[in-house]
Amino acid sequence: MIRCPECSAEIDVDEDEVEEGEILSCPECESELEVSQTHPVHLNLISEDGDDDDDDDDDEDEAAEESENGDLIDEDEEEEEEEDEE
């Protein structure tokens, strides 16, 4: 028997039936928990605070600044390319 790191509720988990990286849900607080260790079972709370979403936005911004061949380009170079096209 292990406890939820968020609400301390008892969670019935058999260490022979779970795998490392598996996602479980707490029956009391419904937090998502990742199995980080199997012998003995150790659970980590998967944060839902939105910080991970900010990292995804940064990746999208970088992708928008990539040139056609996939290289990152500076804004100055981009302006020069536009002038050359005219």
C-alpha positions as a printed Julia matrix, in Angstrom:
86×3 Matrix{Float64}:
  0.0    0.0     0.0
  1.38   3.42   -0.92
  0.15   6.97   -0.38
 -0.71   9.71   -2.85
  1.92  12.47   -2.66
 -0.83  15.08   -3.13
 -3.55  14.07   -0.63
 -1.95  11.14    1.27
 -4.79   8.8     0.35
 -3.9    5.11    0.32
 -3.47   3.68   -3.17
 -3.53  -0.08   -3.61
 -0.71  -0.83   -6.06
  1.01  -4.18   -6.54
  4.67  -3.51   -7.42
  4.67  -6.62   -9.63
  1.81  -5.23  -11.74
  3.09  -1.71  -12.48
  5.87  -0.55  -14.77
  8.2    2.42  -14.44
  6.75   5.38  -16.34
  3.16   4.15  -15.98
  0.57   6.83  -15.18
 -1.89   6.18  -12.36
 -4.74   8.28  -11.01
 -5.44   8.85   -7.33
 -8.94   7.61   -6.47
 -9.42  10.43   -3.92
 -8.04  13.63   -5.47
 -7.81  12.36   -9.08
 -4.2   13.63   -9.42
 -2.15  12.01  -12.14
  0.8   10.12  -10.71
  3.78   8.66  -12.55
  5.46   5.49  -11.34
  9.11   6.52  -10.98
 10.3    3.34   -9.26
  8.82  -0.14   -8.99
 10.67  -1.91   -6.13
  9.46  -0.34   -3.86
  6.82   1.59   -5.78
  7.38   5.34   -5.73
  4.98   7.84   -7.3
  5.64  11.38   -8.52
  2.87  13.92   -8.9
  2.48  15.1   -12.48
  2.08  18.87  -12.21
 -0.98  20.48  -13.72
  0.03  24.09  -13.04
  0.46  25.06  -16.68
  4.24  25.61  -16.56
  4.74  22.89  -19.16
  2.45  24.74  -21.57
  4.76  27.77  -21.52
  7.66  25.62  -22.71
  5.57  24.39  -25.64
  4.78  27.98  -26.65
  8.5   28.79  -26.78
  9.1   25.86  -29.11
  6.31  27.05  -31.42
  7.8   30.57  -31.54
 11.19  29.16  -32.54
  9.6   27.0   -35.22
  7.86  30.04  -36.69
 11.23  31.76  -37.09
 12.84  28.91  -39.03
 13.68  29.39  -42.68
 12.53  27.0   -45.39
 15.62  24.8   -45.01
 15.07  24.53  -41.23
 17.86  26.89  -40.14
 17.1   29.6   -37.64
 17.44  33.04  -39.17
 17.99  36.44  -37.62
 15.47  39.22  -38.18
 18.18  41.27  -39.95
 18.86  38.45  -42.39
 15.14  38.1   -42.99
 14.87  41.79  -43.89
 17.85  41.5   -46.27
 16.22  38.52  -47.99
 12.99  40.48  -48.45
 14.92  43.42  -49.97
 16.74  41.06  -52.35
 13.43  39.62  -53.55
 12.08  43.06  -54.47
